[in-house]
Amino acid sequence: MQTRSTLTRLGLVVGLPAILLSVAAARAQQQVDWDGVEIATHHVRGTVHYVSGRGGNIGLSVGDDGVLMVDDQFAPLTDRILEAIGGISNGDIRFVINTHVHGDHVGGNENLGRMGILIMAQDRVRLRLAATMPAVALPAVTYSEDLTVHLNGEEVHIFPVPASHTDGDSVIHFRDSDVMVVGDVFRTVAFPVIDRNNGGSLPGTIDTLGIIAGRAGPDTLIVPGHGEVSTREDVVEFRDMVIDVAGQVEELVGQGMTYEQVAAAGTTAAYEAKWGDPERFLTAVYAELGG
């Protein structure tokens, strides 16, 4: 397909300075009523649970060997998150895996690092976090290729994926429970967020969604970065939407249309009832396609 081959040749274009996003995130945190955030645990299948609160879903493997966490939300919630985990396990937290660099997924790193919990992530996550976090909050184990952890009778397969939501995304597959925790490249509550300031890309988003769908089986359950537990079919639908919108935008960019004209052309109209406001997604797609 011509659109697909064109997308895979695209490079990155620098957007707003990342420091502006960091300042905005810090201000947003200051305005939150943290005591009012509802923290809840949900059983998915087998050893796997997830914690919902404010920020990204936290994946868990719970069993006789202790607890493995995937992401940790915001620092002000750490005590309450640990209390919630204690409600389903009396074991120690052994590992934390960061799926990517964003504060709503790694904000608890410093608290957990000071507890002596081992933090793991892609190499590029550590490099990016080193600019804003103390050493104790940084991943102590980093990887650039597939990695397997054996815990709770579970083969936990961790694999880096192409630069998509960011340039440090990872997917975690709990193979024995057949549950995948995929971070923010897939979400059920919004259009994709392609964070180009942190190395995210449109072609990588499409590729990673294809990798998730390809590695998932018909019965695999998928925990998104934000939203509800899903299936392979949900990921395929999400990927098809991205490809469709990108193809439409590419054609309009080729006609010389401005962003305002593209936005008015209704390229996302068929999907907005399900995924909401498309502006952030559409802006990134337009920029990556040469607009």
HUURCOR-V730418 format. One record per backbone hydrogen bond with DSSP energy under -0.5 kcal/mol. NH is the residue of the N-H (numbers start at 1). CO is the residue of the C=O. Records with the same first field share a line. If there is no record, write none. Layout:
# HUURCOR-V730418
NH->CO + CO
This chain:
# HUURCOR-V730418
5->1
6->2
7->3
8->4
9->5 + 6
10->7
20->17
21->17
22->18
23->19
24->20
25->21
26->22
27->23
28->24
29->25
30->26
31->27 + 28
32->29
34->32
36->33
37->34
39->37
40->52
42->50
44->48
45->48
48->45
49->60
50->42
51->58
52->40
56->104
57->225
58->51
59->57 + 70
60->49
61->68
62->47
63->66
66->63
67->92
68->61
69->95
70->59
71->69 + 97
72->105
77->74
78->75
81->77
82->78
83->79
84->80
85->81
86->82
87->83 + 84
88->85
89->85
94->67 + 92
95->67
96->118
97->69
98->96 + 120
99->97
105->102
106->102
107->73 + 103
108->73
109->106
112->108
113->109
114->110
115->111 + 112
116->113
117->112
118->94
120->96
121->141
123->143
125->122
126->122
127->123
128->124
129->125
130->126
131->128
132->129
133->129
137->134
138->135
140->119
141->119
143->121
147->158
149->156
151->149 + 154
154->151
156->149 + 154
157->155 + 173
158->147 + 156
159->157 + 171
161->169
164->166
167->198
170->99
171->159
172->181
173->157 + 171
174->172 + 179
175->155 + 173
178->174
179->174
180->221
181->172
182->180 + 223
185->182
186->183
188->226
189->226
191->275
194->192
195->165 + 193
196->194
198->195
199->196
200->195
201->164
205->201
206->202
207->203
208->204
209->205
210->206
211->207
212->208
213->209
214->210
215->211
216->212
220->217
221->178
222->230
223->180
224->222
225->183 + 186
226->186
230->222
235->231
236->232
237->233
238->234
239->235
240->236
241->237
242->238
243->239
244->240
245->241
246->242
247->243
248->244
249->245
250->246
251->247
252->248
253->249
254->250
255->251 + 252
256->253
257->252
262->258
263->259
264->260
265->261 + 262
266->263
267->262
269->266
271->268
272->268 + 269
274->271
275->271
276->272
282->278
283->279
284->280
285->281
286->282
287->283
288->284
289->285
290->287
291->286
